[in-house]
Amino acid sequence: MINKMKNKEKGFLQIIIFIIIALLIMKFLGVTVSGVWNWFVSFFSGVFQ
């Protein structure tokens, strides 16, 4: 039971660290969330047409 809780805590920490690193990279490259969203929309509209 204790191992399951430690694994969940470790997974939660990994997600938090991943989000922080992604935000830092986005800030460094000057990318915004809306810019990423627009890129995905334009990419998938081009793929499915």
mmCIF file of the N, C-alpha and C atoms, coordinates in Angstrom:
data_MODEL
# 
_entry.id   MODEL 
# 
loop_
_atom_site.group_PDB 
_atom_site.id 
_atom_site.type_symbol 
_atom_site.label_atom_id 
_atom_site.label_alt_id 
_atom_site.label_comp_id 
_atom_site.label_asym_id 
_atom_site.label_entity_id 
_atom_site.label_seq_id 
_atom_site.pdbx_PDB_ins_code 
_atom_site.Cartn_x 
_atom_site.Cartn_y 
_atom_site.Cartn_z 
_atom_site.occupancy 
_atom_site.B_iso_or_equiv 
_atom_site.pdbx_formal_charge 
_atom_site.auth_seq_id 
_atom_site.auth_comp_id 
_atom_site.auth_asym_id 
_atom_site.auth_atom_id 
_atom_site.pdbx_PDB_model_num 
ATOM 1   N N  . MET A 1 1  ? 0.822  -1.194 0.000   1.00 0.00 ? 1  MET A N  1 
ATOM 2   C CA . MET A 1 1  ? 0.000  0.000  0.000   1.00 0.00 ? 1  MET A CA 1 
ATOM 3   C C  . MET A 1 1  ? 0.866  1.258  0.000   1.00 0.00 ? 1  MET A C  1 
ATOM 4   N N  . ILE A 1 2  ? 1.936  1.235  0.789   1.00 0.00 ? 2  ILE A N  1 
ATOM 5   C CA . ILE A 1 2  ? 2.821  2.398  0.862   1.00 0.00 ? 2  ILE A CA 1 
ATOM 6   C C  . ILE A 1 2  ? 3.528  2.591  -0.469  1.00 0.00 ? 2  ILE A C  1 
ATOM 7   N N  . ASN A 1 3  ? 3.920  1.481  -1.140  1.00 0.00 ? 3  ASN A N  1 
ATOM 8   C CA . ASN A 1 3  ? 4.585  1.602  -2.431  1.00 0.00 ? 3  ASN A CA 1 
ATOM 9   C C  . ASN A 1 3  ? 3.671  2.240  -3.471  1.00 0.00 ? 3  ASN A C  1 
ATOM 10  N N  . LYS A 1 4  ? 2.377  1.913  -3.440  1.00 0.00 ? 4  LYS A N  1 
ATOM 11  C CA . LYS A 1 4  ? 1.443  2.505  -4.394  1.00 0.00 ? 4  LYS A CA 1 
ATOM 12  C C  . LYS A 1 4  ? 1.352  4.012  -4.187  1.00 0.00 ? 4  LYS A C  1 
ATOM 13  N N  . MET A 1 5  ? 1.343  4.443  -2.936  1.00 0.00 ? 5  MET A N  1 
ATOM 14  C CA . MET A 1 5  ? 1.271  5.882  -2.659  1.00 0.00 ? 5  MET A CA 1 
ATOM 15  C C  . MET A 1 5  ? 2.544  6.576  -3.110  1.00 0.00 ? 5  MET A C  1 
ATOM 16  N N  . LYS A 1 6  ? 3.703  5.946  -2.892  1.00 0.00 ? 6  LYS A N  1 
ATOM 17  C CA . LYS A 1 6  ? 4.962  6.547  -3.330  1.00 0.00 ? 6  LYS A CA 1 
ATOM 18  C C  . LYS A 1 6  ? 5.014  6.648  -4.847  1.00 0.00 ? 6  LYS A C  1 
ATOM 19  N N  . ASN A 1 7  ? 4.503  5.624  -5.540  1.00 0.00 ? 7  ASN A N  1 
ATOM 20  C CA . ASN A 1 7  ? 4.495  5.664  -7.001  1.00 0.00 ? 7  ASN A CA 1 
ATOM 21  C C  . ASN A 1 7  ? 3.588  6.784  -7.501  1.00 0.00 ? 7  ASN A C  1 
ATOM 22  N N  . LYS A 1 8  ? 2.441  6.972  -6.858  1.00 0.00 ? 8  LYS A N  1 
ATOM 23  C CA . LYS A 1 8  ? 1.539  8.054  -7.265  1.00 0.00 ? 8  LYS A CA 1 
ATOM 24  C C  . LYS A 1 8  ? 2.184  9.410  -7.020  1.00 0.00 ? 8  LYS A C  1 
ATOM 25  N N  . GLU A 1 9  ? 2.864  9.556  -5.901  1.00 0.00 ? 9  GLU A N  1 
ATOM 26  C CA . GLU A 1 9  ? 3.539  10.813 -5.602  1.00 0.00 ? 9  GLU A CA 1 
ATOM 27  C C  . GLU A 1 9  ? 4.652  11.076 -6.616  1.00 0.00 ? 9  GLU A C  1 
ATOM 28  N N  . LYS A 1 10 ? 5.378  10.031 -6.984  1.00 0.00 ? 10 LYS A N  1 
ATOM 29  C CA . LYS A 1 10 ? 6.458  10.184 -7.948  1.00 0.00 ? 10 LYS A CA 1 
ATOM 30  C C  . LYS A 1 10 ? 5.903  10.594 -9.311  1.00 0.00 ? 10 LYS A C  1 
ATOM 31  N N  . GLY A 1 11 ? 4.800  9.995  -9.726  1.00 0.00 ? 11 GLY A N  1 
ATOM 32  C CA . GLY A 1 11 ? 4.180  10.351 -10.989 1.00 0.00 ? 11 GLY A CA 1 
ATOM 33  C C  . GLY A 1 11 ? 3.683  11.786 -10.987 1.00 0.00 ? 11 GLY A C  1 
ATOM 34  N N  . PHE A 1 12 ? 3.121  12.214 -9.855  1.00 0.00 ? 12 PHE A N  1 
ATOM 35  C CA . PHE A 1 12 ? 2.638  13.585 -9.735  1.00 0.00 ? 12 PHE A CA 1 
ATOM 36  C C  . PHE A 1 12 ? 3.797  14.565 -9.835  1.00 0.00 ? 12 PHE A C  1 
ATOM 37  N N  . LEU A 1 13 ? 4.896  14.259 -9.186  1.00 0.00 ? 13 LEU A N  1 
ATOM 38  C CA . LEU A 1 13 ? 6.079  15.126 -9.266  1.00 0.00 ? 13 LEU A CA 1 
ATOM 39  C C  . LEU A 1 13 ? 6.627  15.189 -10.686 1.00 0.00 ? 13 LEU A C  1 
ATOM 40  N N  . GLN A 1 14 ? 6.621  14.061 -11.382 1.00 0.00 ? 14 GLN A N  1 
ATOM 41  C CA . GLN A 1 14 ? 7.112  14.046 -12.756 1.00 0.00 ? 14 GLN A CA 1 
ATOM 42  C C  . GLN A 1 14 ? 6.250  14.918 -13.652 1.00 0.00 ? 14 GLN A C  1 
ATOM 43  N N  . ILE A 1 15 ? 4.940  14.886 -13.457 1.00 0.00 ? 15 ILE A N  1 
ATOM 44  C CA . ILE A 1 15 ? 4.050  15.727 -14.258 1.00 0.00 ? 15 ILE A CA 1 
ATOM 45  C C  . ILE A 1 15 ? 4.317  17.199 -13.969 1.00 0.00 ? 15 ILE A C  1 
ATOM 46  N N  . ILE A 1 16 ? 4.467  17.551 -12.693 1.00 0.00 ? 16 ILE A N  1 
ATOM 47  C CA . ILE A 1 16 ? 4.735  18.944 -12.318 1.00 0.00 ? 16 ILE A CA 1 
ATOM 48  C C  . ILE A 1 16 ? 6.059  19.413 -12.928 1.00 0.00 ? 16 ILE A C  1 
ATOM 49  N N  . ILE A 1 17 ? 7.093  18.593 -12.838 1.00 0.00 ? 17 ILE A N  1 
ATOM 50  C CA . ILE A 1 17 ? 8.404  18.949 -13.393 1.00 0.00 ? 17 ILE A CA 1 
ATOM 51  C C  . ILE A 1 17 ? 8.309  19.108 -14.907 1.00 0.00 ? 17 ILE A C  1 
ATOM 52  N N  . PHE A 1 18 ? 7.579  18.212 -15.573 1.00 0.00 ? 18 PHE A N  1 
ATOM 53  C CA . PHE A 1 18 ? 7.410  18.300 -17.025 1.00 0.00 ? 18 PHE A CA 1 
ATOM 54  C C  . PHE A 1 18 ? 6.711  19.597 -17.417 1.00 0.00 ? 18 PHE A C  1 
ATOM 55  N N  . ILE A 1 19 ? 5.675  19.968 -16.683 1.00 0.00 ? 19 ILE A N  1 
ATOM 56  C CA . ILE A 1 19 ? 4.944  21.207 -16.982 1.00 0.00 ? 19 ILE A CA 1 
ATOM 57  C C  . ILE A 1 19 ? 5.855  22.419 -16.795 1.00 0.00 ? 19 ILE A C  1 
ATOM 58  N N  . ILE A 1 20 ? 6.631  22.436 -15.715 1.00 0.00 ? 20 ILE A N  1 
ATOM 59  C CA . ILE A 1 20 ? 7.532  23.564 -15.455 1.00 0.00 ? 20 ILE A CA 1 
ATOM 60  C C  . ILE A 1 20 ? 8.576  23.681 -16.557 1.00 0.00 ? 20 ILE A C  1 
ATOM 61  N N  . ILE A 1 21 ? 9.153  22.560 -16.965 1.00 0.00 ? 21 ILE A N  1 
ATOM 62  C CA . ILE A 1 21 ? 10.167 22.585 -18.032 1.00 0.00 ? 21 ILE A CA 1 
ATOM 63  C C  . ILE A 1 21 ? 9.544  23.041 -19.344 1.00 0.00 ? 21 ILE A C  1 
ATOM 64  N N  . ALA A 1 22 ? 8.333  22.556 -19.639 1.00 0.00 ? 22 ALA A N  1 
ATOM 65  C CA . ALA A 1 22 ? 7.657  22.966 -20.876 1.00 0.00 ? 22 ALA A CA 1 
ATOM 66  C C  . ALA A 1 22 ? 7.383  24.469 -20.867 1.00 0.00 ? 22 ALA A C  1 
ATOM 67  N N  . LEU A 1 23 ? 6.950  24.999 -19.721 1.00 0.00 ? 23 LEU A N  1 
ATOM 68  C CA . LEU A 1 23 ? 6.684  26.441 -19.633 1.00 0.00 ? 23 LEU A CA 1 
ATOM 69  C C  . LEU A 1 23 ? 7.959  27.265 -19.788 1.00 0.00 ? 23 LEU A C  1 
ATOM 70  N N  . LEU A 1 24 ? 9.052  26.786 -19.206 1.00 0.00 ? 24 LEU A N  1 
ATOM 71  C CA . LEU A 1 24 ? 10.326 27.501 -19.353 1.00 0.00 ? 24 LEU A CA 1 
ATOM 72  C C  . LEU A 1 24 ? 10.803 27.495 -20.803 1.00 0.00 ? 24 LEU A C  1 
ATOM 73  N N  . ILE A 1 25 ? 10.655 26.363 -21.479 1.00 0.00 ? 25 ILE A N  1 
ATOM 74  C CA . ILE A 1 25 ? 11.053 26.286 -22.888 1.00 0.00 ? 25 ILE A CA 1 
ATOM 75  C C  . ILE A 1 25 ? 10.174 27.208 -23.726 1.00 0.00 ? 25 ILE A C  1 
ATOM 76  N N  . MET A 1 26 ? 8.866  27.218 -23.434 1.00 0.00 ? 26 MET A N  1 
ATOM 77  C CA . MET A 1 26 ? 7.966  28.095 -24.180 1.00 0.00 ? 26 MET A CA 1 
ATOM 78  C C  . MET A 1 26 ? 8.342  29.561 -23.971 1.00 0.00 ? 26 MET A C  1 
ATOM 79  N N  . LYS A 1 27 ? 8.702  29.919 -22.747 1.00 0.00 ? 27 LYS A N  1 
ATOM 80  C CA . LYS A 1 27 ? 9.094  31.305 -22.475 1.00 0.00 ? 27 LYS A CA 1 
ATOM 81  C C  . LYS A 1 27 ? 10.394 31.643 -23.191 1.00 0.00 ? 27 LYS A C  1 
ATOM 82  N N  . PHE A 1 28 ? 11.345 30.717 -23.182 1.00 0.00 ? 28 PHE A N  1 
ATOM 83  C CA . PHE A 1 28 ? 12.634 30.945 -23.827 1.00 0.00 ? 28 PHE A CA 1 
ATOM 84  C C  . PHE A 1 28 ? 12.478 31.108 -25.331 1.00 0.00 ? 28 PHE A C  1 
ATOM 85  N N  . LEU A 1 29 ? 11.601 30.324 -25.955 1.00 0.00 ? 29 LEU A N  1 
ATOM 86  C CA . LEU A 1 29 ? 11.418 30.374 -27.398 1.00 0.00 ? 29 LEU A CA 1 
ATOM 87  C C  . LEU A 1 29 ? 10.373 31.406 -27.828 1.00 0.00 ? 29 LEU A C  1 
ATOM 88  N N  . GLY A 1 30 ? 9.670  32.000 -26.875 1.00 0.00 ? 30 GLY A N  1 
ATOM 89  C CA . GLY A 1 30 ? 8.666  32.996 -27.209 1.00 0.00 ? 30 GLY A CA 1 
ATOM 90  C C  . GLY A 1 30 ? 7.391  32.407 -27.776 1.00 0.00 ? 30 GLY A C  1 
ATOM 91  N N  . VAL A 1 31 ? 7.084  31.174 -27.402 1.00 0.00 ? 31 VAL A N  1 
ATOM 92  C CA . VAL A 1 31 ? 5.892  30.496 -27.898 1.00 0.00 ? 31 VAL A CA 1 
ATOM 93  C C  . VAL A 1 31 ? 4.768  30.689 -26.889 1.00 0.00 ? 31 VAL A C  1 
ATOM 94  N N  . THR A 1 32 ? 3.561  30.972 -27.391 1.00 0.00 ? 32 THR A N  1 
ATOM 95  C CA . THR A 1 32 ? 2.412  31.108 -26.502 1.00 0.00 ? 32 THR A CA 1 
ATOM 96  C C  . THR A 1 32 ? 1.485  29.910 -26.673 1.00 0.00 ? 32 THR A C  1 
ATOM 97  N N  . VAL A 1 33 ? 0.594  29.729 -25.708 1.00 0.00 ? 33 VAL A N  1 
ATOM 98  C CA . VAL A 1 33 ? -0.361 28.628 -25.774 1.00 0.00 ? 33 VAL A CA 1 
ATOM 99  C C  . VAL A 1 33 ? -1.291 28.816 -26.971 1.00 0.00 ? 33 VAL A C  1 
ATOM 100 N N  . SER A 1 34 ? -1.710 30.037 -27.199 1.00 0.00 ? 34 SER A N  1 
ATOM 101 C CA . SER A 1 34 ? -2.587 30.291 -28.348 1.00 0.00 ? 34 SER A CA 1 
ATOM 102 C C  . SER A 1 34 ? -1.845 30.039 -29.661 1.00 0.00 ? 34 SER A C  1 
ATOM 103 N N  . GLY A 1 35 ? -0.556 30.316 -29.699 1.00 0.00 ? 35 GLY A N  1 
ATOM 104 C CA . GLY A 1 35 ? 0.237  30.030 -30.887 1.00 0.00 ? 35 GLY A CA 1 
ATOM 105 C C  . GLY A 1 35 ? 0.333  28.543 -31.156 1.00 0.00 ? 35 GLY A C  1 
ATOM 106 N N  . VAL A 1 36 ? 0.525  27.765 -30.113 1.00 0.00 ? 36 VAL A N  1 
ATOM 107 C CA . VAL A 1 36 ? 0.572  26.306 -30.254 1.00 0.00 ? 36 VAL A CA 1 
ATOM 108 C C  . VAL A 1 36 ? -0.785 25.794 -30.714 1.00 0.00 ? 36 VAL A C  1 
ATOM 109 N N  . TRP A 1 37 ? -1.855 26.330 -30.123 1.00 0.00 ? 37 TRP A N  1 
ATOM 110 C CA . TRP A 1 37 ? -3.206 25.907 -30.501 1.00 0.00 ? 37 TRP A CA 1 
ATOM 111 C C  . TRP A 1 37 ? -3.482 26.229 -31.966 1.00 0.00 ? 37 TRP A C  1 
ATOM 112 N N  . ASN A 1 38 ? -3.112 27.414 -32.411 1.00 0.00 ? 38 ASN A N  1 
ATOM 113 C CA . ASN A 1 38 ? -3.306 27.797 -33.814 1.00 0.00 ? 38 ASN A CA 1 
ATOM 114 C C  . ASN A 1 38 ? -2.505 26.898 -34.747 1.00 0.00 ? 38 ASN A C  1 
ATOM 115 N N  . TRP A 1 39 ? -1.299 26.504 -34.336 1.00 0.00 ? 39 TRP A N  1 
ATOM 116 C CA . TRP A 1 39 ? -0.490 25.618 -35.156 1.00 0.00 ? 39 TRP A CA 1 
ATOM 117 C C  . TRP A 1 39 ? -1.161 24.261 -35.296 1.00 0.00 ? 39 TRP A C  1 
ATOM 118 N N  . PHE A 1 40 ? -1.686 23.710 -34.186 1.00 0.00 ? 40 PHE A N  1 
ATOM 119 C CA . PHE A 1 40 ? -2.376 22.419 -34.256 1.00 0.00 ? 40 PHE A CA 1 
ATOM 120 C C  . PHE A 1 40 ? -3.615 22.507 -35.142 1.00 0.00 ? 40 PHE A C  1 
ATOM 121 N N  . VAL A 1 41 ? -4.370 23.588 -35.017 1.00 0.00 ? 41 VAL A N  1 
ATOM 122 C CA . VAL A 1 41 ? -5.581 23.748 -35.840 1.00 0.00 ? 41 VAL A CA 1 
ATOM 123 C C  . VAL A 1 41 ? -5.218 23.804 -37.313 1.00 0.00 ? 41 VAL A C  1 
ATOM 124 N N  . SER A 1 42 ? -4.218 24.596 -37.649 1.00 0.00 ? 42 SER A N  1 
ATOM 125 C CA . SER A 1 42 ? -3.828 24.709 -39.056 1.00 0.00 ? 42 SER A CA 1 
ATOM 126 C C  . SER A 1 42 ? -3.226 23.398 -39.566 1.00 0.00 ? 42 SER A C  1 
ATOM 127 N N  . PHE A 1 43 ? -2.486 22.699 -38.730 1.00 0.00 ? 43 PHE A N  1 
ATOM 128 C CA . PHE A 1 43 ? -1.891 21.423 -39.128 1.00 0.00 ? 43 PHE A CA 1 
ATOM 129 C C  . PHE A 1 43 ? -2.966 20.389 -39.427 1.00 0.00 ? 43 PHE A C  1 
ATOM 130 N N  . PHE A 1 44 ? -3.919 20.243 -38.510 1.00 0.00 ? 44 PHE A N  1 
ATOM 131 C CA . PHE A 1 44 ? -4.940 19.218 -38.699 1.00 0.00 ? 44 PHE A CA 1 
ATOM 132 C C  . PHE A 1 44 ? -5.940 19.598 -39.785 1.00 0.00 ? 44 PHE A C  1 
ATOM 133 N N  . SER A 1 45 ? -6.179 20.880 -39.991 1.00 0.00 ? 45 SER A N  1 
ATOM 134 C CA . SER A 1 45 ? -7.066 21.262 -41.092 1.00 0.00 ? 45 SER A CA 1 
ATOM 135 C C  . SER A 1 45 ? -6.401 20.948 -42.425 1.00 0.00 ? 45 SER A C  1 
ATOM 136 N N  . GLY A 1 46 ? -5.089 21.079 -42.494 1.00 0.00 ? 46 GLY A N  1 
ATOM 137 C CA . GLY A 1 46 ? -4.364 20.724 -43.715 1.00 0.00 ? 46 GLY A CA 1 
ATOM 138 C C  . GLY A 1 46 ? -4.282 19.229 -43.928 1.00 0.00 ? 46 GLY A C  1 
ATOM 139 N N  . VAL A 1 47 ? -4.207 18.462 -42.850 1.00 0.00 ? 47 VAL A N  1 
ATOM 140 C CA . VAL A 1 47 ? -4.102 17.014 -42.956 1.00 0.00 ? 47 VAL A CA 1 
ATOM 141 C C  . VAL A 1 47 ? -5.422 16.411 -43.418 1.00 0.00 ? 47 VAL A C  1 
ATOM 142 N N  . PHE A 1 48 ? -6.526 16.914 -42.889 1.00 0.00 ? 48 PHE A N  1 
ATOM 143 C CA . PHE A 1 48 ? -7.820 16.292 -43.161 1.00 0.00 ? 48 PHE A CA 1 
ATOM 144 C C  . PHE A 1 48 ? -8.523 16.851 -44.399 1.00 0.00 ? 48 PHE A C  1 
ATOM 145 N N  . GLN A 1 49 ? -7.897 17.779 -45.127 1.00 0.00 ? 49 GLN A N  1 
ATOM 146 C CA . GLN A 1 49 ? -8.533 18.287 -46.350 1.00 0.00 ? 49 GLN A CA 1 
ATOM 147 C C  . GLN A 1 49 ? -7.960 17.645 -47.571 1.00 0.00 ? 49 GLN A C  1 
# 
